[in-house]
Amino acid sequence: MTPEPAYRHGTPDQTGILLINLGTPDAPTPEALRPYLKQFLSNPRVVEIPQWIWWPILNGVILNTRPKKSAEKYAQIWMPEGSPLKVHTARQTSLLRNELAERIQPVPLIEYAMSIGSPSIGTVLSMMKEQGCDRILVLPLYPQYASSSTASAFDEVFTQLGGMRNVPALRTVRHYHDHPGYIAALAQNVRDHWMKIGSPGKLVMSFHGIPRSSLDNGDPYHCECQKTGRLLAESLELDSNQYQICFQSRFGRAEWLRPYTAATLEQLGKENVGRVDVICPGFVSDCLETLEEIAMEGKTIFMQAGGREFHYIPCLNERSEWINVLADIALENLQGWLGLKPNEAQLAQSRQRALSVGAGD
C-alpha cells in the first residue's frame, strides 16, 4: 500500500474532478514516441491479440519502425507550448475551474491526467488525495464510450485505487454522446464555420475507428457514434445525402468499422463533389488524428481524387459552449456531493471533539 497523506481532524470534505484524455508523447521525437507507443500498444484493451502473438510483432517490428514515422507527423502539428492535445486539455481544465467558480462555492479541485504518458493518472490521483479529496468524479474526455478508451481510463483509475489504503469515493462519467448540450455545441461550431464560408456539398463526420470485432463482441462505440452523427445532422437540418459518417485511424490488416474515412474522401473526390467539410465529433480537443490525419492527409486524398475545396472544422477545444457543457455534465454527476463549506468555528469544534476522545492530530 502507498503511504497515506497526513490527516488533520476537522479538515473539510474536498470534492475533486479528474478529467482524463488519451495522452501524448513528451516531444515529437522517435526517442519520446517509442515509450509512448509501447505503453499504448501494450494495453490489452487497445490491441486484443494474444500476447504471445502480439509481443514479438510490437517489440520486434512496430517499435523499431513506427516511432520515427509518428515523430515526423507530430512535428508537423506541434505547438510552441507543446502537443496540441495536452495544450487544449490543460486549457479546458483551467476554463472549467473558472466556469464552475461562477456557479458554485466551494469549487471542486479540478485536474487532468492522461491514460498514456504524463501527467499520469496515478500521479494526479495521489496529488488530489494530498489536497484532501475524498470524493472524486472521473470524467473522461471521450464523448462516445469505447473499451479501448473509456474503459482503459477506468482500468487505470481502479488499479491506482487498489494500491491505496484509504480509498476515496468515486463516480465515473461513462459517456455523453447524446447530451443535448454537447450536440448543440457541435452544431454551433459547424454553423459558425458555415457563416464565414458557406455550406459544403457534403459534411463528413469522421470518428476514430476500432476493430470490427469490438462491435461484434458488444462494444457500444459504433452505435454511439451513429447516434451522435444523426443528432448533429438533425440539429443542422441536413438530409441524409448531405452528410456521411465514417471512421478513421485504421491500424493493421484486420477489418475495422466502415466506411473508412480515407476511402470515403477519395470516393467523394472521384464523384466530383466540389467541396467537403470534415468534422471529428469523437474528439473534443484537436490532436494528431485531427490536425495531421484529417486536415493534412485527408485533404490530400480528396484533392488528388478530383475534389476542389476541402475544409477541416476544428474540434470544440476552448469554445465557450463546450466549456459550459463540460460544467453541466460535471454538475449533473456531482449531485449530492456538493455542500456548503464549514466555517472555522465548525472546523475547530470538530477537531476538538476528535482530540477529546484520543484521536491523533
Buried (B, 14 or more C-beta within 10 A) or exposed (E): EEEEEEEEBBEBBBBBBBBBBBBBBBBBBBEBBBBBBBBBBBBBBBBBBEEEEBEEBBEEEBBEEBBEEBBBBBEEBBEEEBBBBBBBBBBBBBBBBEBBEEEBEBBBBBBBBBBBBBBBBBBBBBBBBEEBBBBBBBBBBBBBBBBBBBBBBBBBBEEBBEEBEEBBEBBBBBBBBBBEBBBBBBBBBBEEBBEEEEBBBBBBBBBBBBBBEBBEEEBBBBEBBBBBBBBBBEBBEBEEEBBBBBBBBBBEEEEBBEEBBBEBBBBBBEEEBEBBBBBBBBBBBBBBBBBBBBBBBBBEBBBEBBBEBBBBBBBBBBBEBBBBBBBBBBBEBBEEBBEEEBEEEEBEEBBEEBEEEEEEE
